[in-house]
Amino acid sequence: MKRQMLFKTLLAAAVVALAGPATVAQAQTKLKWAHVYETSEPYHTESVWAAEEIKKRTNGKFEIQVFPASSLGKETDINQGMQLGTVDMIISGPSFAARSYPRLGIAYYPFIFRDADHQAAYSKSDVFKEMVDGFRAKTGIQILAYTYYGARHTTSQTAFTDCAGMKGLKIRVPDVPSYTATPRACGANPTPIAFAEVYLALQNKTVDAQENPLTTIEAKKFYEVQKHIMLTGHIVDGLTTQVAPHVWSKLSDAEKKIFSDVALEAAARATAQIKKREGELVEEFKKKGLGVHTVNRQSFVDAVLKTVTVESLGFDKKDYDRIVAIK
């Protein structure tokens, strides 16, 4: 009888021992966080920080692996992956989210933001909260944070100083109508090419020019295959941190708060680094032998407002007026 009891006790202990690790493994959730940026850029380094921070604050429940540099697909692919369930989190421009919820795309209307601080104020505004809620209602995707990407400037093999000087230029832009607005207004030939293919397109002279923030021009080494940078600042660009519906819907309120808090902290950290680096790069590019040129910005503003109106791109003038009025 004693032997039987001992055997049952040992058997029960063995079952518990075997079940223990399995229970822990089942409790942990592995997530894939994807983006198209280089490992040297703050969007990646701060995503890695955020992944670790979420793991810490949830006592190891969430194990998040960050996939940089289009390793899980181009930007269109990873946005689609949020709905397909192949990707759990992304950092991506809201222009891609605007394909599902067009209202978000107004942030890319040229010259709508004065600067990075204006964009940051927009990310905390009632109008942006309405858009976040509307996007989630439509797609189930939750936008957690807005990171400053930088003011987009134009690089080219030839220099120009006003809107007229852009005429006839074959310029790479993302495949989004708002990005084509400034080149179109100035008589250039906007040519959509995937982000990962821009360097080769410039090197092979498939296009003459491209437009991106100074930090991206540095990270992607576009300065190696371009001679001039025009400080057009036509779009103050940003990236949103997003969580897929199949993840967000299963989080507890406490977990949602952790994800949101961490994403906002990571966005603020990345934004500070981008702003600092932008301030250093003009002189660094000049030292590399590039021409860096100021432009008649108003000539671009006037051409855009006249040629490609807010309404012509499908946006609401009331949203535009509310955003422009943000202090």
Secondary structure, DSSP 8 states (H G I E B T S, - for coil): -HHHHHHHHHHHHHHHHHHHHHHHHHH-EEEEEE-SS-TTSHHHHHHHHHHHHHHHHTTT-EEEEEE-TTTT--HHHHHHHHHHTS-SEEEE-HHHHTTTSGGGGGGGSTT-SSSHHHHHHHHTSHHHHHHHHHHHHHH--EEEEEEEEEEEEEEESS--SSGGGGTT-EEEE-SSHHHHHHHHHTT-EEEE--GGGHHHHHHTTSSSEEEEEHHHHHHTTGGGS-SEEEEEEEEEEEEEEEE-HHHHTTS-HHHHHHHHHHHHHHHHHHHHHHHHHHHHHHHHHHHTT-EEE---HHHHHHHHHHHS-TGGGT--HHHHHHHHT--
